[in-house]
Amino acid sequence: MALRTKLAAYFLDLMNGSSSHCWDGLVLGALERAAVLYRKGVEKKYRSYADHPERQVRLDAVVISLGNITVGGTGKTPAACMLAQRLQREGYRVALLNRGYRSQKEHDGAVMSDGRQVLLSAAEGGDEACLMARSLPGIPVVIGRERRRSGQMAIEQFGSQVLLLDDGFQHWQLHRDLDIVLVDATNPFGNGKVLPRGILREPMEHLNRAGLFLITKCDQASREAIDAVYGALQAYNPDAPIAESVHRAKWCISFSDWNGMKGRENCQALPKGTKAVAVSALGNPASFEQTIRSFGYDVVQALRYDDHHHYGTDDMAAMKKAADAAGAVLITTEKDAVKLNPEWIRQYDLPLYVLGIALEVTRGGEQIDKVLRHVIGG
């Protein structure tokens, strides 16, 4: 495990309340002081827009943001795809705006997909944007750090009526008509403290900006834990409706079939009980590994990389070694698959499969529709 990964895991344990070493107290003290400064900085930046709404850019389209109040994976990408498809079925011209994090085009902005074909690679436009582009036929995906520019691009080039702002809860520069906040049922707020002492991007009081809450991964938490999330959300925002969802595995196919865009609906290429090595570079790899198990496979090992990790040949060798040693196949996510070089997969003869995951709303779907109708009209 790389030093960076070890340090990240160590600090994440501290942020979630785990302490086992004698020097942890000193580290925690430093994190507490840094958190005070971070909170002041966040409050100052937020107030600079909240107190001066004229500083926010307004676009000639309905802007809906999907985001979260914590760091780590809450399932925004499947949620964005679900919502985009929901609006598309209602007849709206939708475009998805993604930052293109750590991509070559992040600074200047670009069209990842025009709705007909994917125009950029994962390296050029980002792994999440590439996955969205492959998953959303008929829906343009535009990337760029400055969402006002990418939003204007979508309006001018595609006549978009609704702009979905992916990971936008803290992007106060752009006015939005609705903020949807995702909350991970398995770890909703960490220890309740802001970065770097906790996992909160901003104070809990800021939940009052949300117009709708979507609790994710409800199948991986107890009813008592979910009810506790309800209580916390309603304490800070009693007016926003709350819906529940799960991340459901839909299919599992070989990497070659996935890369060739072959039919995949309800396809399960591996028999139940197959031994698998989970490969992922996610904010919450444990959730993905549990989803593999829920689809009937036996996870015997997990290769976890940093979120948005760029894979190289050393990683291919590590995957091959792990699969051979365990007598298992490799299973990864679509978000990771878009970053894997097909030539390397063939060169290393990797028994690689891709698991398709979709977000399903299990409770409160009518609440979502009601909020969307109120915001968009019709």
Secondary structure, 3 states (H helix, E strand, C coil): CCHHHHHHHHHHHHHCCCCCCCCHHHHHHHHHHHHHHHHHHHHHHHHHHHCCHHHCECCCCEEEEEECCECCCCCHHHHHHHHHHHHHHCCCCEEEEECCCCCCCCCCCEEEECCCCECCCHHHHCHHHHHHHHHCCCCCEEECCCHHHHHHHHHHHHCCCEEEEECCCCCCCECCCEEEEEEECCCCCCCCCECCCCCECCCHHHHHHCCEEEEECHHHCCHHHHHHHHHHHHHHCCCCCEEEEEEEEEEEEEHHHHHCCCCCCCCECCCCCCEEEEEECCCCHHHHHHHHHHCCCEEEEEEECCCCCCCCHHHHHHHHHHHHHHCCEEEEEHHHHCCCCHHHHHHCCCCEEEEEEEEEEEECHHHHHHHHHHHHCC
